[in-house]
Amino acid sequence: MFIHSAPHTAKEGFQMKIGILETGLTPENLRDEFKSYPSMFESLLGAVDPSLTFETWTVLQDQFPASINDADGWIITGSKHGVYENAPWMIELQQFLRDAVSAKLPVFGVCFGHQILATALGGKVVKSDKGWGVGVHEYTVTKSTPDWLADGGPTLRINAFHQDQVVELPKGATVWASSDFCPYAGLQYGENAASIQPHPEFARPYELALLESRADLMPEDVYSKAMQSLDTPVTSPEFAKSIVKFMTSKRAQKAA
């Protein structure tokens, strides 16, 4: 169990620090241009609120925070790994997430982060028999729209890149975004934990480069359809505002 030390941020003069739990690395051949997944989140969310600060822990390499309160809230990145691999760092991460959720800290997972948060809380993830979900995907926002997403539209269009899917929900989970391909695309757990399957942090240039580098791993028709979809405008910049609202409002409520 991770230490529950006093939060580092004082109630007055609140400035949010987001901890990024890095669970995957960008492919080596793309790293010079696209750096890392944490850098993508910093760009995405920093554009919405420049006052946000960030610190990354590469949990993939066993670099864990000493305490769940080393940041005001947590984001879990995507990864090429599957949560069912049950690597030691994944088991440790699941405990960290359970502790953070129990402590009412804001926690937001993306792709692998979406999957490991569901697993940590009692759900099930498998390599889906539906195959690759790549390119721009559209998701319907359900009638149970959370308050932090209230300003968004009825659909989301976000770059996706996954094979694994959540297939069994944890007890008490609420589905807030769905598609025929991915029924459990957006999940929420109580007031302070939520996640999404696609990648709002993936801008078009990275999705394109990743598709090209992984073309030999997927059927030609799936690859072709994904490439064509990249001409579809995404709503990721608008969704980034929702993520910031979720993270900051939940942490501010706890600090109040």
ABEGO torsion letter per residue (X at the ends): XBBBBBBABBABGBBBBBBBBBABBBBAAAAAAAEBAAAAAAAAAAAABAABBBBBBBAAAGBBBABAAABABBBBBBBABBAAAGBAAAAAAAAAAAAAAAAGBBBBBBEAAAAAAAAAAGBBBBBBAAEBBBEBBBBBBBABBBAAAAABBABBBBBBBBABBBABBBBGBBBABBBAABABABBBBEAABBBBABBAABBAAAAAAAAAAAAAABBAAAAAAAAAAAABBBAAAAAAAAAAAAAAAAAAAAAX
